[in-house]
Amino acid sequence: MRVKYTGIIADMRGQFQESIVFSDWRGRKYARRYTKPYNPKTCAQEAHRSLHRYLVNLFQTNIKNNSTYKEAWDIEATPYKFSGFNLFLSIGLGSTLKLSSPSSGRVRVEWKLGQKGALDKFRIVIYAPDGSVFKEITPDTREGFAEYSTGTGGEYKAELHYLAHGLSRGTGTLVKAKEEDRLNCTVSDIKCNVTV
């Protein structure tokens, strides 16, 4: 079936009796069969959605209203042909960071960085229990780990930062400080307790 838009009907959008959906994609009008959305609400899916909400909020809080940071992220995203917001989400959702204490007085950080973003612009920051920077790492591989002696016990935390185009202050923009826990349906800080 082909529909030609005339002076009588200029635009059609939405669904009709759960049988057909009319829409527009990049200026092209189309109709398709209605399909009932599938939403199983699994534990893993809920955890991933929570992480996505956290990252969107992080972007809106730290970058969206800061013209310098927003412009830096938009320039950084240019080679990928999408916005700085999309690059931010791609890095945050595509990267994983884990912190553990393999033995007394030691902390281990493991990372797997997303495929988007220049490798030399990633920074992993580990914070000591008092909130001071314990270690700052510039990874030389997309996947790896590092282990350090701590000297003190307590709760250590880790964050992933990214130094977008032209930003040279500090460790860059925070892109991740929480990780999804697909078994418990939650998102929590990247942390571990170290005993000495």
Rosetta blueprint (number, residue, H / E / L):
1 M L
2 R L
3 V L
4 K L
5 Y L
6 T L
7 G L
8 I L
9 I L
10 A L
11 D L
12 M L
13 R L
14 G E
15 Q E
16 F E
17 Q L
18 E L
19 S L
20 I E
21 V E
22 F E
23 S E
24 D E
25 W E
26 R L
27 G L
28 R E
29 K E
30 Y E
31 A E
32 R E
33 R E
34 Y L
35 T L
36 K L
37 P L
38 Y L
39 N L
40 P L
41 K L
42 T L
43 C H
44 A H
45 Q H
46 E H
47 A H
48 H H
49 R H
50 S H
51 L H
52 H H
53 R H
54 Y H
55 L H
56 V H
57 N H
58 L H
59 F H
60 Q H
61 T H
62 N H
63 I H
64 K H
65 N L
66 N L
67 S H
68 T H
69 Y H
70 K H
71 E H
72 A H
73 W H
74 D H
75 I H
76 E H
77 A H
78 T H
79 P H
80 Y H
81 K L
82 F L
83 S L
84 G H
85 F H
86 N H
87 L H
88 F H
89 L H
90 S H
91 I H
92 G H
93 L H
94 G H
95 S L
96 T E
97 L E
98 K E
99 L E
100 S E
101 S L
102 P L
103 S L
104 S L
105 G L
106 R E
107 V E
108 R E
109 V E
110 E E
111 W E
112 K E
113 L L
114 G L
115 Q L
116 K L
117 G L
118 A L
119 L H
120 D H
121 K H
122 F E
123 R E
124 I E
125 V E
126 I E
127 Y E
128 A L
129 P L
130 D L
131 G L
132 S L
133 V E
134 F E
135 K E
136 E E
137 I E
138 T L
139 P L
140 D L
141 T L
142 R L
143 E E
144 G E
145 F E
146 A E
147 E E
148 Y E
149 S E
150 T L
151 G L
152 T L
153 G L
154 G E
155 E E
156 Y E
157 K E
158 A E
159 E E
160 L E
161 H E
162 Y E
163 L L
164 A L
165 H L
166 G L
167 L L
168 S L
169 R L
170 G L
171 T L
172 G L
173 T E
174 L E
175 V E
176 K E
177 A L
178 K E
179 E E
180 E E
181 D E
182 R L
183 L L
184 N L
185 C L
186 T E
187 V E
188 S E
189 D E
190 I L
191 K E
192 C E
193 N E
194 V E
195 T L
196 V L
